[in-house]
């Protein structure tokens, strides 16, 4: 995810996404304005995306059992699958990458 596109209200940033009373307090202080409610929803979505197993930020290693330390590509495979090179009837990974998830 491109962090330059993310603008979460600072009062939400201090809350854990599982702390409903903190989130409610922050939203209440801003009179439940659409901007603060959008920040609450966005924080929840970002938290979910960071732990959903799709490896959107490339932080999980190839075997899925630890942090990535080299060649960390967004949405990279974490199953350890080894393609059979040359067998066009089997799935082959594309090696193109724009750094944002396109291969």
C-alpha positions as CSV (number, residue, x, y, z in Angstrom):
1,X,0.0,0.0,0.0
2,X,1.3,3.4,-0.9
3,X,1.5,5.2,2.5
4,X,1.5,8.6,0.8
5,X,-2.2,8.0,-0.1
6,X,-3.1,7.3,3.5
7,X,-4.3,10.2,5.7
8,X,-5.8,8.9,8.9
9,X,-6.9,11.4,11.5
10,X,-4.2,11.6,14.3
11,X,-6.8,11.1,17.0
12,X,-7.5,7.6,15.5
13,X,-3.8,6.8,15.1
14,X,-3.4,6.7,18.9
15,X,-6.2,4.0,19.3
16,X,-5.9,0.3,18.8
17,X,-8.4,-0.8,16.2
18,X,-9.8,-3.3,18.7
19,X,-10.3,-0.6,21.4
20,X,-13.9,0.4,20.7
21,X,-14.0,2.9,23.6
22,X,-11.0,4.8,22.4
23,X,-12.4,4.9,18.8
24,X,-15.8,6.1,20.1
25,X,-14.2,8.7,22.3
26,X,-12.2,10.1,19.3
27,X,-15.2,10.1,17.0
28,X,-17.4,11.6,19.7
29,X,-14.9,14.4,20.3
30,X,-15.3,15.3,16.6
31,X,-19.1,15.0,16.7
32,X,-19.0,11.9,14.5
33,X,-18.1,13.9,11.4
34,X,-17.8,12.0,8.2
35,X,-14.0,12.6,8.1
36,X,-13.4,11.0,11.5
37,X,-15.8,8.1,10.7
38,X,-13.9,7.6,7.5
39,X,-10.7,7.4,9.4
40,X,-12.1,4.8,11.8
41,X,-13.2,2.7,8.8
42,X,-9.9,3.2,7.0
43,X,-7.9,2.3,10.1
44,X,-9.9,-1.0,10.3
45,X,-9.3,-1.8,6.7
46,X,-5.6,-1.1,6.8
47,X,-5.2,-3.2,9.9
48,X,-7.1,-6.1,8.2
49,X,-5.0,-5.8,5.0
50,X,-1.8,-5.9,6.9
51,X,-2.7,-9.3,8.4
52,X,-4.9,-11.0,5.8
53,X,-2.2,-13.3,4.3
54,X,-2.1,-11.7,0.9
55,X,1.3,-10.1,1.6
56,X,0.3,-6.7,0.2
57,X,3.5,-5.0,1.5
58,X,5.9,-7.9,0.7
59,X,6.9,-8.3,4.3
60,X,6.3,-12.1,4.5
61,X,9.1,-14.4,3.3
62,X,8.7,-17.0,0.5
63,X,7.8,-19.8,2.9
64,X,5.3,-17.7,4.9
65,X,7.1,-18.4,8.2
66,X,9.0,-15.2,8.9
67,X,9.9,-11.7,7.7
68,X,11.2,-11.1,4.2
69,X,14.8,-10.1,4.1
70,X,15.6,-10.0,0.3
71,X,13.6,-9.5,-2.9
72,X,10.5,-8.5,-1.0
73,X,7.8,-7.9,-3.6
74,X,4.2,-6.9,-2.8
75,X,1.7,-9.7,-3.0
76,X,4.5,-12.2,-3.5
77,X,3.9,-15.9,-3.1
78,X,4.2,-17.2,0.5
79,X,3.4,-20.8,-0.1
80,X,6.8,-22.0,-1.3
81,X,5.4,-23.1,-4.7
82,X,8.1,-24.0,-7.2
83,X,6.9,-23.7,-10.8
84,X,7.9,-26.3,-13.3
85,X,9.8,-24.2,-15.8
86,X,9.0,-25.0,-19.4
87,X,5.8,-26.9,-18.7
88,X,3.3,-24.5,-20.2
89,X,0.4,-26.5,-18.9
90,X,1.4,-25.6,-15.3
91,X,1.1,-22.1,-13.7
92,X,4.1,-19.9,-14.4
93,X,4.8,-16.7,-12.4
94,X,5.2,-13.4,-14.4
95,X,8.4,-11.7,-13.6
96,X,7.3,-8.2,-14.5
97,X,6.8,-5.8,-11.5
98,X,5.9,-2.2,-11.2
99,X,6.4,-2.2,-7.4
100,X,2.7,-1.8,-6.7
101,X,1.5,-5.4,-7.1
102,X,1.4,-5.7,-10.9
103,X,3.5,-8.5,-12.2
